[in-house]
């Protein structure tokens, strides 16, 4: 990731943070629309899950300037996904739902450059999580 991409992601997330609740609603509504089979992986009451999602995204976004510092936590999260029957395919759905929610939440501020920066960020972090998850299964 370039410093410009990191800046775009961090600046745009500052605009999403004040609408974290509705943004999480949009995200999960979209996720369950495009991948209804993943709904059973989540609790019936999504309140805590939505808060965790936004907190996790915040930690990741804030850590982008020092990616090496957050990689162990990202890897651990990937390994923990084995306990929830998450598959690599699920990451594609999550990425699609994330980009959709950001687009809705940011409106006109979700420029092509901002979108590309978020796609790069998500792809980078998801790749780390998937690799850690696969390594944990192989071990």
N, C-alpha and C positions, 0 to 999 in steps of 0.2 A: 504494500500500500504506500502511496505517495503521501508526503506531508499535506498536500492540498486535499487529497481524498479524506484524510483523517480530520482535517479542519472542517470540511463540508459535513461529514457525519456528526462530529461533535456539535457544530453550530446548529444543525438541523434538529438534533435530538433535544437541544435546549428548548426548542419550540414545541416539541412533543411532550416533554416532561409535565408541563402544566395541565395537559389533557390526558394524563396517563390512563385514567380509568376508561374513558371512552375509546382511547386508542387500543387498549387491551380488549375491549368488547369487540371492536371492529376486527382485530386480529383473529380472535377465537371464532367469531361468527364466520369469517372467511375460511379459516382452517377447517371447520366442521362442515362447511358447504362443499369445499373441494375434495375433502378427504373424510367423509363421514365415518369411515372405518377406524379412525384414530380417536373418536369421541370416547370410546370405552377405556382408553388409556388414561383418562383424566377423571378427577373426582366429580361427583354430581354438583357439589357446591364449588364453583370456580373462583370464588372471591379471593382466597389466598393464592391460588395459582396465578391469577391475573396480576396480583401484587408482586409475586416472585418473578414473573416474566419481565415486568417493567424494571424491577431492581436489577435483574441479571443483565438486561440490555444496558442499563445505566452503567454498571460496573465495567462491562465490556467496552462500551463507547469511551468511558473515561480512561480506560487502560490502553487505548490504541497507541498512544504516544510512547508507551513502554510495553510493547506486545510480549516480550520475554517474561515480564513480571506476571502477566495474567494467564500465560499458556498453561501452567500447572492446574489452575482452577478450571480452565476450559477443557483440558484433558480429563480431569476428574469428573466433570459434568458428563462428558462423552461416555466414560466408563460406567457411570451410574445409569445411563440410559439403557444399558443391558438389562437392568432390573425391571424396566418398564416395557420391555418388548418393542423397543424402538428399532426400526430398520433404517438403513441408509436412504431408502425411498422417502421416508417420512421427512427427512431434512429438506427435500425438494418442496414438499407441501408447505412446510414452515417458512421457507424462504419466500415462496409465492405469497403467502398470507402476510408476511412481514412487509414486503414491498407494497402490497395493496394497502395495508393499514397506514403505512407512512405516507403514501400518496393521498389517501383520504384525509389524514390528519394535517398534513402540511399544505395541501391545496396547491396554489400557484408557486409556493416556495419549493415544491418537489420538482425541481428542474431536471433535465436530462443528466446534468453533471452530478447533482445530488443523488439521483437514482443510481447512477453508475457507481458512485462511491459506496453507497449502501450495499449494492450487489457484491462489490468486491469485498467489503467487510464481512458480510454474511458468508460468502463463499470461503473466505480464508478461515473464519472461525468454525464453520461447519466441517470443513475438511479436517481440521485438527481434532474435532470431536469424533468424527467418523473413524479416523485412524486410531484414536485411543480406544474407541469401542471395539474395533476389530482386533486390536492387540490384546485387549483384555479377554476376549473370547478365545483367542489362540493360545493364551498363556495357561 
